[in-house]
Amino acid sequence: MIGGMRVMVHCQRMNDEARRAGLNPAVAGMARSGIREIMDAAWGRPGAIRLEVGEPDFPTPAHVVEAAHLAALEGNTGYQPSAGIPQLREALAVKVRERNGYTVTPQQTIVTQGGVEALYASLLTLTQPGDEILLPDPAWPNFLLISQMLNLRAMTYPLTADAGYQPELETLEALVSARTSVIVINSPSNPVGAVIGRARMTELLAFTERHGLWMVSDECYDEIDFDGGFVSPASIAPERVVSAYSFSKTYAMTGWRIGYAVAPPEVAPTLAKCQEPIISCVNAPTQYAALAAVTGPQYVVTEMRQAYRERRGVALSVLKGSELRPFAPQGAFYLWVDARSTGLPSRELAMRLLEERNVVVVPGSAFGARGEGFLRVSLASSAESIVEGLRRLLDLTASL
């Protein structure tokens, strides 16, 4: 309670300072990303083994790059419809039906400036200032940052190793209140790589219906599913689900900044309205590149997924039998490593690994309170780099 009071006093002090400076306290008070902190610390270090970035180490497929080039040469460089070019929205509706297992019209798809803007626009559409939303912990930090920008009260539900990093219904029931409007889920998840199976997803959807909540489903890693357990919640009960997708991870298009939201018919038009004041529209060549990605050959997706699966096996074999306990990811491309046996805070351990062994990983504390004592290791690097980086981690922990 004392610690909680200190946090409240600190936040109030920051809010007061921001107001005196004429700044928005919701933005001025946002904490710096722990991911960006470790990336900045590693900047310019020669020979560093980079295992921190959630970015595919594969190039964007050549036919996707060519589609953007051709679109620009043909003059497709002007303003586009705010919700996306019609042919891309039609292709996304086909993709969702064939690969995610539920049927939507093109009008239910909204092309966004990356998956993160799909999440931002979805929460902006579905909430009002002061609402409570349920967020996972550990989780991608942007969930919390978005909620702070929208003046929402984040109520975090713990994801634990004992529960397989699955949302637990009893915990959610204890957190929900009359002010709760949304639950956010992420499967396959960042940073853990856990996948919510059909049975648990069905229970979660029943929970949302029981309490009149919306579910915002971050499906950024929907096509990086190693064991076949992934299910889109909208394929079970689409009425209360808004889904956010991205081209970044699936097609190695992180810098292109394009994603999309899929929403029920009564929500999609309002969500689409968000586009005009936030981004106007996604740039035209990128939309044509995305069209080529989703309609073109999909073997590139299969090859990348297989590479991540193989790297998972390599990484697990390196840590087998050690005091570091990794969770075997079911999807995405991260290894979540329990390093509590070292006795060090995760940030200190990550910084020492950088300074003493020249290896960059992300401290678990960057993903929430429940991440303390853990490290996130990216599998979006060569198998050789992963092996060497983990060996240096083991060497460091053995010396502590």
GURO-543778 format. One record per residue (C-alpha): x, y, z; residue number from 1. Coordinates in steps of 0.05 Angstrom, whole numbers, always signed. Layout:
{{X,Y,Z},NUM}
...
//
This chain:
{{+0,+0,+0},1}
{{+58,+47,+17},2}
{{+89,+33,-51},3}
{{+23,+46,-85},4}
{{+16,+112,-48},5}
{{+86,+132,-70},6}
{{+67,+118,-143},7}
{{+3,+158,-136},8}
{{+41,+217,-105},9}
{{+94,+213,-160},10}
{{+41,+212,-215},11}
{{+3,+270,-183},12}
{{+68,+310,-179},13}
{{+83,+296,-253},14}
{{+12,+316,-272},15}
{{+18,+381,-233},16}
{{+85,+397,-267},17}
{{+56,+381,-336},18}
{{-4,+427,-325},19}
{{+42,+484,-302},20}
{{+82,+475,-366},21}
{{+19,+475,-408},22}
{{+28,+402,-428},23}
{{-22,+345,-431},24}
{{-9,+305,-367},25}
{{-32,+241,-400},26}
{{+25,+246,-450},27}
{{+78,+280,-407},28}
{{+69,+228,-353},29}
{{+80,+168,-398},30}
{{+139,+125,-377},31}
{{+195,+113,-426},32}
{{+193,+45,-460},33}
{{+242,-4,-429},34}
{{+251,-33,-499},35}
{{+274,+33,-527},36}
{{+319,+44,-467},37}
{{+359,-19,-479},38}
{{+361,-6,-554},39}
{{+390,+64,-541},40}
{{+441,+36,-492},41}
{{+464,-14,-546},42}
{{+467,+38,-601},43}
{{+534,+39,-636},44}
{{+565,-18,-597},45}
{{+610,-56,-647},46}
{{+598,-131,-651},47}
{{+538,-131,-605},48}
{{+492,-192,-611},49}
{{+423,-161,-621},50}
{{+369,-204,-591},51}
{{+322,-149,-569},52}
{{+285,-126,-630},53}
{{+216,-153,-648},54}
{{+230,-146,-722},55}
{{+238,-202,-774},56}
{{+309,-210,-799},57}
{{+283,-227,-868},58}
{{+275,-176,-925},59}
{{+207,-155,-949},60}
{{+189,-203,-1006},61}
{{+212,-176,-1074},62}
{{+143,-178,-1106},63}
{{+117,-134,-1050},64}
{{+171,-82,-1060},65}
{{+159,-84,-1135},66}
{{+85,-72,-1126},67}
{{+99,-8,-1087},68}
{{+149,+14,-1139},69}
{{+100,+1,-1196},70}
{{+44,+37,-1159},71}
{{+86,+99,-1151},72}
{{+109,+97,-1224},73}
{{+36,+91,-1246},74}
{{+18,+154,-1207},75}
{{-16,+123,-1147},76}
{{+14,+175,-1100},77}
{{-46,+217,-1081},78}
{{-97,+216,-1025},79}
{{-135,+151,-1017},80}
{{-200,+132,-982},81}
{{-191,+139,-906},82}
{{-211,+67,-894},83}
{{-165,+40,-949},84}
{{-167,+26,-1023},85}
{{-227,-18,-1042},86}
{{-186,-74,-1073},87}
{{-144,-82,-1010},88}
{{-205,-83,-965},89}
{{-236,-136,-1009},90}
{{-172,-178,-1005},91}
{{-170,-170,-930},92}
{{-241,-196,-924},93}
{{-220,-258,-964},94}
{{-158,-267,-920},95}
{{-198,-263,-856},96}
{{-248,-315,-882},97}
{{-195,-363,-908},98}
{{-142,-357,-854},99}
{{-178,-332,-792},100}
{{-242,-370,-801},101}
{{-297,-317,-800},102}
{{-336,-280,-852},103}
{{-337,-204,-859},104}
{{-353,-154,-914},105}
{{-299,-109,-942},106}
{{-334,-51,-906},107}
{{-316,-84,-839},108}
{{-242,-78,-854},109}
{{-205,-13,-841},110}
{{-133,-4,-866},111}
{{-90,+29,-813},112}
{{-21,+58,-802},113}
{{+6,-6,-773},114}
{{-25,-53,-723},115}
{{-13,-3,-667},116}
{{-58,+48,-699},117}
{{-111,-5,-708},118}
{{-108,-16,-633},119}
{{-109,+58,-618},120}
{{-168,+72,-663},121}
{{-205,+11,-635},122}
{{-197,+33,-563},123}
{{-213,+105,-582},124}
{{-278,+80,-613},125}
{{-300,+33,-558},126}
{{-283,+72,-495},127}
{{-297,+138,-460},128}
{{-248,+176,-415},129}
{{-249,+146,-345},130}
{{-269,+76,-368},131}
{{-232,+16,-340},132}
{{-200,-33,-388},133}
{{-170,-101,-373},134}
{{-98,-109,-398},135}
{{-52,-170,-393},136}
{{+12,-168,-352},137}
{{+64,-182,-378},138}
{{+45,-149,-444},139}
{{+68,-105,-500},140}
{{+79,-36,-467},141}
{{+39,+1,-519},142}
{{-27,-26,-491},143}
{{-14,+13,-427},144}
{{+12,+74,-464},145}
{{-50,+78,-508},146}
{{-95,+71,-447},147}
{{-59,+129,-413},148}
{{-65,+173,-475},149}
{{-140,+159,-477},150}
{{-148,+173,-402},151}
{{-169,+102,-387},152}
{{-157,+65,-322},153}
{{-117,+2,-337},154}
{{-133,-58,-293},155}
{{-81,-111,-306},156}
{{-95,-185,-303},157}
{{-34,-229,-289},158}
{{-8,-282,-337},159}
{{+33,-333,-299},160}
{{+76,-393,-316},161}
{{+34,-437,-271},162}
{{-27,-422,-314},163}
{{+11,-429,-379},164}
{{+6,-353,-388},165}
{{-68,-359,-401},166}
{{-120,-308,-376},167}
{{-154,-337,-314},168}
{{-229,-327,-308},169}
{{-230,-321,-232},170}
{{-180,-264,-235},171}
{{-219,-229,-289},172}
{{-284,-235,-250},173}
{{-250,-202,-190},174}
{{-225,-144,-233},175}
{{-287,-127,-274},176}
{{-332,-71,-250},177}
{{-390,-28,-275},178}
{{-338,+19,-306},179}
{{-303,-36,-347},180}
{{-315,-30,-421},181}
{{-260,-70,-457},182}
{{-215,-130,-447},183}
{{-152,-132,-489},184}
{{-122,-200,-508},185}
{{-60,-217,-548},186}
{{-51,-286,-579},187}
{{+2,-308,-599},188}
{{+29,-261,-546},189}
{{+87,-213,-540},190}
{{+130,-222,-499},191}
{{+114,-294,-479},192}
{{+92,-330,-543},193}
{{+32,-362,-510},194}
{{-29,-380,-552},195}
{{-100,-379,-524},196}
{{-134,-443,-546},197}
{{-206,-451,-568},198}
{{-233,-475,-501},199}
{{-204,-417,-461},200}
{{-222,-368,-516},201}
{{-294,-391,-514},202}
{{-294,-380,-438},203}
{{-266,-310,-447},204}
{{-319,-292,-498},205}
{{-373,-317,-451},206}
{{-342,-272,-397},207}
{{-346,-211,-444},208}
{{-418,-226,-461},209}
{{-436,-236,-388},210}
{{-409,-167,-369},211}
{{-426,-130,-433},212}
{{-354,-118,-452},213}
{{-318,-109,-518},214}
{{-258,-153,-534},215}
{{-201,-121,-571},216}
{{-158,-177,-599},217}
{{-86,-162,-619},218}
{{-72,-214,-673},219}
{{-7,-184,-698},220}
{{+26,-254,-697},221}
{{-34,-292,-724},222}
{{+7,-327,-778},223}
{{+66,-344,-733},224}
{{+33,-403,-699},225}
{{+80,-462,-687},226}
{{+33,-515,-661},227}
{{-34,-502,-694},228}
{{-69,-478,-632},229}
{{-85,-406,-653},230}
{{-157,-385,-660},231}
{{-186,-317,-676},232}
{{-240,-300,-624},233}
{{-284,-271,-678},234}
{{-288,-340,-710},235}
{{-326,-362,-647},236}
{{-368,-301,-630},237}
{{-357,-241,-675},238}
{{-410,-195,-646},239}
{{-367,-164,-591},240}
{{-297,-171,-620},241}
{{-253,-119,-655},242}
{{-189,-150,-683},243}
{{-124,-115,-699},244}
{{-75,-144,-751},245}
{{-9,-124,-780},246}
{{+33,-137,-842},247}
{{+97,-122,-802},248}
{{+111,-191,-774},249}
{{+77,-235,-825},250}
{{+111,-204,-887},251}
{{+173,-171,-856},252}
{{+143,-102,-868},253}
{{+156,-66,-802},254}
{{+179,-1,-835},255}
{{+122,+2,-884},256}
{{+73,+17,-827},257}
{{+9,-16,-849},258}
{{-42,-59,-813},259}
{{-117,-65,-808},260}
{{-175,-71,-760},261}
{{-235,-116,-770},262}
{{-298,-96,-733},263}
{{-372,-115,-728},264}
{{-417,-78,-778},265}
{{-444,-29,-726},266}
{{-373,-11,-703},267}
{{-334,-7,-768},268}
{{-362,+59,-795},269}
{{-346,+95,-730},270}
{{-277,+64,-726},271}
{{-265,+86,-798},272}
{{-281,+158,-779},273}
{{-219,+158,-734},274}
{{-174,+153,-795},275}
{{-187,+222,-822},276}
{{-163,+263,-762},277}
{{-109,+214,-741},278}
{{-74,+195,-806},279}
{{-120,+218,-864},280}
{{-101,+154,-901},281}
{{-46,+103,-907},282}
{{+1,+122,-963},283}
{{-18,+94,-1031},284}
{{+44,+54,-1051},285}
{{+44,+18,-985},286}
{{-28,-3,-994},287}
{{-11,-33,-1062},288}
{{+48,-68,-1031},289}
{{+2,-97,-978},290}
{{-46,-119,-1032},291}
{{+10,-157,-1066},292}
{{+31,-187,-1000},293}
{{-37,-214,-981},294}
{{-57,-238,-1050},295}
{{+11,-262,-1074},296}
{{+51,-325,-1059},297}
{{+47,-345,-986},298}
{{+107,-392,-985},299}
{{+148,-334,-957},300}
{{+104,-334,-895},301}
{{+112,-409,-888},302}
{{+188,-405,-895},303}
{{+194,-350,-842},304}
{{+149,-388,-794},305}
{{+190,-451,-803},306}
{{+254,-413,-790},307}
{{+226,-385,-725},308}
{{+203,-455,-705},309}
{{+273,-483,-717},310}
{{+305,-426,-678},311}
{{+257,-440,-620},312}
{{+284,-511,-617},313}
{{+356,-488,-620},314}
{{+346,-437,-564},315}
{{+310,-486,-519},316}
{{+366,-537,-528},317}
{{+419,-486,-507},318}
{{+383,-470,-442},319}
{{+362,-542,-427},320}
{{+386,-564,-358},321}
{{+407,-494,-337},322}
{{+380,-453,-279},323}
{{+347,-407,-331},324}
{{+278,-432,-346},325}
{{+249,-414,-414},326}
{{+176,-419,-434},327}
{{+170,-458,-499},328}
{{+134,-408,-544},329}
{{+73,-432,-583},330}
{{+75,-373,-630},331}
{{+107,-305,-645},332}
{{+183,-303,-645},333}
{{+206,-292,-574},334}
{{+235,-334,-518},335}
{{+211,-314,-448},336}
{{+265,-334,-399},337}
{{+255,-340,-324},338}
{{+320,-312,-295},339}
{{+296,-303,-223},340}
{{+348,-353,-200},341}
{{+401,-300,-211},342}
{{+371,-256,-156},343}
{{+381,-194,-200},344}
{{+327,-146,-223},345}
{{+315,-158,-297},346}
{{+338,-89,-318},347}
{{+404,-97,-281},348}
{{+414,-166,-311},349}
{{+400,-141,-381},350}
{{+447,-82,-372},351}
{{+503,-126,-345},352}
{{+493,-174,-403},353}
{{+502,-115,-450},354}
{{+561,-84,-415},355}
{{+599,-148,-397},356}
{{+581,-196,-454},357}
{{+558,-149,-510},358}
{{+490,-183,-517},359}
{{+425,-143,-522},360}
{{+360,-171,-494},361}
{{+299,-137,-463},362}
{{+287,-138,-388},363}
{{+221,-169,-369},364}
{{+203,-108,-328},365}
{{+193,-70,-393},366}
{{+129,-111,-402},367}
{{+98,-99,-334},368}
{{+105,-116,-261},369}
{{+95,-190,-275},370}
{{+155,-189,-321},371}
{{+204,-174,-266},372}
{{+258,-227,-262},373}
{{+249,-248,-335},374}
{{+284,-233,-400},375}
{{+255,-230,-470},376}
{{+301,-259,-524},377}
{{+282,-246,-597},378}
{{+285,-306,-644},379}
{{+285,-258,-703},380}
{{+359,-266,-712},381}
{{+405,-320,-740},382}
{{+410,-386,-704},383}
{{+484,-373,-695},384}
{{+471,-307,-660},385}
{{+418,-338,-616},386}
{{+464,-394,-595},387}
{{+523,-349,-580},388}
{{+479,-297,-544},389}
{{+448,-350,-499},390}
{{+516,-381,-485},391}
{{+542,-313,-463},392}
{{+480,-305,-419},393}
{{+494,-372,-386},394}
{{+567,-352,-378},395}
{{+547,-288,-343},396}
{{+496,-321,-297},397}
{{+547,-374,-278},398}
{{+595,-319,-255},399}
{{+545,-284,-210},400}
//
